[in-house]
Amino acid sequence: MKAAVLNGIHEAFQLQDFDKPIIGEDEVLIALQHAALNHRDVWIQKGQYAGLVFPIICGSDGCGIVQEIGKNVSDFWLGKEVVINPSLNWGTNPKTQAKDYEILGLPHHGTFAQYVKVPARLLHEKPAHLKSEEAAAFPLAGLTAYRALMGRAKAEAGENVLITGIGGGVALMAAQFALAAGCQVYVNSGSQEKLDQAIAMGAKGGANYKTADWHKQLAKKTGGFDVIVDGAGGPDFAKLIDLCKPGGRIAVYGATAGVWNPGVPAKVFWKQIDILGSTMGTDEEFAQMVAFINAKQLVPKVAQVFGLNQCEEAARFMDESKQFGKIVLEINQLWY
């Protein structure tokens, strides 16, 4: 089969021949139609991820058709168009992942290939209202956003919700989920264009975090936030504490801006603020997310589609933060 393979740290994704997976008795083989990039793939390429192995086929998100099934797998799945839950081995504790938890795409080969094998229990039927490239866009980012917003922060209709760093996959999915749940959604970004796009999709307003007092602008507009979903951390985290209403919740799923500046501790305990760590999610949360997407007829934002042989170009596009939405690979299309 053809695959976009990473052969070492700081090397380019290379289209090359690779052995087609051989399935086990509880697994299925999926002929992939589309896959989507995540920042995780770029971090692996840069060597900024634990447990690196090479050569590796990255890719956690995919949509395709089940071509083969193991002997313990129901015939129901054969020929079905499916999306894959990339959250492997969560374990039995819904509060936290197990020690052997893994994400599809490292150390097990992922979706940047014509075929991938996965345990059948990770399959979900593709939402009928979505195109294949749209369905490939939501699994990892959607699950991360759903758990942070709905599972950990428990956002409710009518609440003020701030989503930081709008434009990335998780932030956009969190915004879409919050809007669909009836929340009053605000965003921040370093790009006015991205702020305008978020407002066009339903956000009430936003602020450019490159402006020194952006948080004061939002506080004046909104009176503060019940829920904040943040993937940045960094020195602006103290501003999120300031923006929280008494009893507010901050769900943190990343730290792209580096180490927190937590600000004045008294603001946290006096306002009874909950700071909630969150990453990926359980199998049950993935099923809940798919049901929510179906019920609300949500369509994930796709920024750009590349051919499989353009995986390196797609990775650089992501690394430069150019996207508003997910970056998708069309697996059986070679673009030049």
N, C-alpha and C positions, 0 to 999 in steps of 0.2 A: 504494500500500500504506500501511498504518498503521505508524508507528514512534514510539518514544520518543526524541525528538531533543534534543540539547544545542546551544543556539545561541550560547553564550558562557560565559566564566568567571563563576562564582557565579550562573549562571542555573539555573532548575529544568528537569528533564527534562519536555518537553512532548509529549503525544500529538498527532501531526499527520500529514497526508498527505505522502508522500515518493515520489520516483520509484522504481519497481521496478527492481532491478538487471538489467542486460543482460550475459549471460555471454559469455566468450571461448571459444575452441575447446578449451582445456584445463580449463575450469571447469564447475561445476555450480551450479544454482539449488536452494536448499533452502527448502521451506515449513516454517518453524520451528514447533515445538510448545511448547518451553520454552527459556528462556535463564536464565543465572545471573549474579548480580552478583559482582564482585570489588572489593577496595579500590582497584584501579587506576581503576575507573570514577569513584569518589568523588574520587580525586586529580586526575583529568582535570577534573572539575567545579570543583574548587578552584583550578585553574591550576597544580598542583604536579606537572606531568608535561612532559617534553620533546616538542617537535614538535607542539604543539597546532594543530588546524585546526577551524574551525567553518563551518557547522553539521556536527555529527558524530553518527552513530548509534554509541554505545558498545556494549559487550558482546563478550566473548571466548568465552563458553561457549554452546553450543547443541546441541539435539537436534531433529531434524526429518526430513522425508521428501524425498528427492531428486525434484524435479519436472521439471527440464530438465537435459540434458547437452550439453556441447560436442561438436563433431564428432570430436575426438580421444579422447573418453572412452568407456570400455566400457559397453555396454548393461547390464552387470551391476548398475550403480548405480541405474538408473532405478527409482523406486518403493521403494528401500531406506530403512529407518529407520536414521539414522546419527548419530554424534557427530563433532564437528569438532576436529581438532588445531589449536589457535589459534596455534601457534608457527610463524610464517612465515619462510622464508628463513634457516634456521639456518646453512646452508652445509656445507662438506665437512669441517671440523675438529670432531671430537666434543668437543674440550676447551673450545671457546669459540665463541660465535655470531659470524656474519659481520658486517661493517660495515653491510650493508643489512638487518640483521635487524629484523623488525617483529612486533608482536602484533596479532591480529585485534581490531578495534574502535578503532583509531587508528594510522595515518592512514586506513586503509581502513574503510569502514562495517562495523559488526558485527551482533550478534545481537539487539539490542533492537528488532526489527522482524518483520513477517510473513514477509519473505524475506531471505536473504543469499546472496551468491555467494562461492565459495571454489574454489581449485584442487582438482581431483579427488584429487590425491595426499594431501590432508589428511583424507580421509574414512576412517572406521572404522565397521563395523557396530555398532549399539547392542548392548551385552551383553543377551542374551535375558532374563536374570533381573531386569533393572532396568526400572522404570517410566520414562517419558520424563522426568519431573521429576528423578528420581535420576540418570539418565544425563547430563542437562544440567549437573549439579552438579560433575562431577569433572574436566573437561579441564584448565583452567589450574591450579587448586589441586592437582589430582592429579599433573600433570606436574612442577610445582615441588617437591612433596613427594617424589615418586619419585626424581627426580634427586638431591636433597639427601641423602636417606636411603640409597638403594640405589646410586646411581651415584657420588656423591662420598664419602660417609662409609662406604659398603660395610658396612652393618650386617649382622650374622650372627645366626643363631638362638642364644639363650642369653645374648646380650649385654645389659647394662643400657643402656637408651636413655631419655634425657630429652627431652621435647617441650615447648618453652616456649609460653606464650600459648594454651593449649588453649581451643577454642571457635571460632576462626577456621577458614576453609576449609582452608588449607594444613596447619595444625597438626593438625586432625582427620584429614585424609587420611594424614599422616605417622604418626599414632598407629595408624590402622587398618592401614596397611601393615606397621608394625613388629610389631603384635600378630599379624598373619597370618603374618609371617616367623618367629615363635617367639621374639621378643625379650621381655625383661622391661621393661615400659614404665611410666615415671613421667611426671608432667606438673606444670606450674605454671600458675597463673592468679591474677588479682586477685579472683575470684569463687568463693566456697565452693560455690555451686550448680553452677558449671561443673566444679569439681573432683569433686563427687559424681557428676555425669553421666559424666565420663571414667572414673571407677572402675567405674561401672555397666556401661560398655561393655568393660571388661577391663583397664584400667590397674591396676597394683599399688598405686599410691598417688600422692600429690601434695602440693604445698605452696603456700600463698598468698604470692605475691611482695610483698604489702604488709606482710608480717611481716619485720622487720629481719633476722633470722637464718634465713630460710627455707632457705637453702642448707645451713646446718649441720644443720638437721632432716633434710634429704634425705640428706646425707652419712652421718649416723648410721644412717639406715634402710638404706642401700644399699651403703655402702662406696665410692661414686663411680660414674661412668658411663664406659662405653666410647664411647658416641656421644651427642652432643647436637645437636638440630636447633633452630635459633634464628632467629626473624624479628623480634626486638625490638632487640638491641644495647643501647645506652644504658649507664647507670652499673652495671647488674647484670651486664654482660658479664664483669667481673672475677670475679664469683662463679661463673660457668660455668667459667672457668679453674681455680678452686679445686676444683670438682666433678669435673673430668676425672680419670680414672685415668691412670697412666703409659701412654703410647701411645694415648691417647684421641683422638677426632676430633670437631671442632665444625664442623658444616655451617651456614653463614649464608646466609639467603635474603632478609633484609630488615633494616630498622633503624627500626621504628616508634617506638622509645623514644629515638632520636637517636644522637648520637656515642658511640662506645665509651669506656668506662673499661677499658683492657686489664689493669690491675692490674700485678703485679710481673713483668717480662719473664722473669726467671729461672725462674719457674714454668712458662712455656711451653717453654723449651728444655731445662730439666732433666728435665721429665716427657715430653719428646719428643711434645708435642701438635701435631696437625695442625689448622690453622684453614683451612677450605675455603669459598671463595666459591661460590655456586651460584644460578642463575636459570633458570627455565623448563627446557627440555631439548630433545634432538634428536628427530628423527622416529622413530629406532630406539627411544629410551627411551619415547616415547609408545606405540608398538606393544607394547613389553614391559609397560608399565603396564596396557594394556587386557587383555593376556593374563593378567596377574597377577590383575586384578579378576575376570576370568572363572573362572580356576582356583580362586580362593579364595571365589568367590561373594560378594564384598564389596558392600555397599550404602552409598553415601555418605549422610551425615547431611544432611537437609534441615530447616532451622530453620523456614522459613515460605514460603508461596507467595502472591505478589501478582499482580493482573492487570496487563497491559501498561500500562494507563492509570494504574497506581499506582507507576510506576517512581520518581518523586520520593519518595514515601513509603517505598519499599523502600530507596532510597539513604540516607535519614535514619535508618532503622532500622539499617543497616549502620554509619553514621557514629557512632552511639551505642553500638556494640559490644554490642548486646543479644543477638546470635545465638549459638546453639550449633549450628553447621552452616551450610549454604549457604542464601542467600536467592535464591529462584527466581521468575521471571516466567512466568506462563502467557500465551503470546503471543496467542492468539485469544479470550481471555476478558477482558472489560471488567468490572471490579468497582467497585461504588459503595457 
